Amino acid sequence: MQATEVDKNPTRTTLIYAWDYVQWGGAQIYFLALMKEVKKHFDVKVILPRSSDEQLLKFIEDQGVQYEFVDTEADVKPAPTLIRKLSRHLTKLRSENRLLKKINEHDLTNSIVHVELSPWQSLIPLARLARKTRVFITAHNSLGPAPLWRRLLWRIKLQAIARFPSFWFFPSNQDSHNYFAQYFPSSFVRDRMRVTYTSVNPVEIDEALARLIDRDSIRRRYGIPADTLVVMCVGQFIDRKGRWTFLDAAARLKEESGLTFVWISNSAPSDLDLDLARSYGLGDRFRLITADEIGGDRTDLLEIFRLADIFALASFVEGLPISLLEAMALGIPSISTNVNAIPEAVKDLETGILIEAGDDEKLAASISLLKADAGLRQRLGKDGRTWVLKNFDEREVAKIAMAAYREALGID
């Protein structure tokens, strides 16, 4: 779909979803889930960098949503030196200014902008936007430990942005809500903060489960050995997702037959990362698959998801990851870490297994336990699926978001 002009019919509200970075994941899946409901009532537009991934563009097109590009791209690479930090900060300022300029090309009188900017980092751009239209942001994670001076600065910034009556805040889990509630005024928490959970599409999940698949053919396609239990992780192949803990656990189980470890990443890792992964000596017992190898449809990802016998996400920092929720909804017994919002989905030995972040020994032991106990795998898979479908249904979340959008617009 080519980028086109937004419908400027003044009688119909336009909702603009916007971000300025290329690396994509749970935040964009979250937006896509909201769009399914919002587009029934509003004109929906997406603004994103020109160099965005083709698969993400395909997902947006599949929603029947228009998009247009901004010629910018935020720098999200590590900044280990002062010079790199200054360079990244300057790039961030330029990127935000270009994003706001693109947003301001539209008539914002009867609009909502749901933007991926954070007031603790981007207060001035958000304030400029909030002067013109209704602004929503979503926070998936808490900000983590920080010195007192930094926490005081965060409080000042959040109290300042809360003074704009056009500014709204969506925590995407209860952990995030509880964390940010301490920084915002109590009246703001009561009136303009709504938990809109990261969630799954039950219809899409059930359709994926109903599809007949040839597991042997799919295994051959991706080079996954036959007759092994597949331990899978889905997410960016980055440190905070616990990639080395995952591989450390795999190395501990190297001598245990019948296991294959698979990681599906949205983007291709660097050559350095691939070399380090190969240094574990796992051979064909570890397979790293990138999203562009799978296909451009969400059902293609859910299909390969179904190869998993065990899902393992060893994150150090996390909100409520969509990949974990989807694995659980598909009935895959899941292991994850006791961080942030993950315990809202994974109840230890009830809906899954919880371990501490960085504990590769416990991760390996949990994988071995599930491998040896088919009954436990079946029970955790069944109870995990029931819990997720009951508590994290994107249709219910979209209703909460729509009610807040309408309230911001003054619509009954």
HELIX and SHEET records of a PDB file:
HELIX    1   1 GLY A   26  VAL A   38  1                                  13    
HELIX    2   2 GLU A   54  ASP A   62  1                                   9    
HELIX    3   3 LEU A   82  ILE A  103  1                                  22    
HELIX    4   4 PRO A  119  ALA A  130  1                                  12    
HELIX    5   5 LEU A  148  ILE A  161  1                                  14    
HELIX    6   6 GLN A  174  ALA A  181  1                                   8    
HELIX    7   7 SER A  186  ARG A  192  1                                   7    
HELIX    8   8 PRO A  202  ALA A  210  1                                   9    
HELIX    9   9 ARG A  215  TYR A  222  1                                   8    
HELIX   10  10 ASP A  239  LYS A  241  5                                   3    
HELIX   11  11 ARG A  243  ARG A  252  1                                  10    
HELIX   12  12 ASP A  271  ARG A  278  1                                   8    
HELIX   13  13 GLY A  283  ARG A  285  5                                   3    
HELIX   14  14 ALA A  291  GLU A  293  5                                   3    
HELIX   15  15 ARG A  298  PHE A  305  1                                   8    
HELIX   16  16 ILE A  322  ALA A  329  1                                   8    
HELIX   17  17 ILE A  342  GLU A  344  5                                   3    
HELIX   18  18 ASP A  360  ALA A  372  1                                  13    
HELIX   19  19 ALA A  374  ASN A  391  1                                  18    
HELIX   20  20 GLU A  394  LEU A  409  1                                  16    
SHEET    1   A 6 GLN A  66  VAL A  70  0                                        
SHEET    2   A 6 ASP A  43  PRO A  49  1                                        
SHEET    3   A 6 THR A  14  ALA A  18  1                                        
SHEET    4   A 6 SER A 111  VAL A 115  1                                        
SHEET    5   A 6 ARG A 134  ALA A 139  1                                        
SHEET    6   A 6 PHE A 167  PRO A 171  1                                        
SHEET    1   B 6 PHE A 286  THR A 290  0                                        
SHEET    2   B 6 LEU A 259  SER A 265  1                                        
SHEET    3   B 6 LEU A 229  VAL A 234  1                                        
SHEET    4   B 6 ILE A 310  LEU A 313  1                                        
SHEET    5   B 6 SER A 334  THR A 337  1                                        
SHEET    6   B 6 ILE A 353  ILE A 355  1                                        
END                                                                             
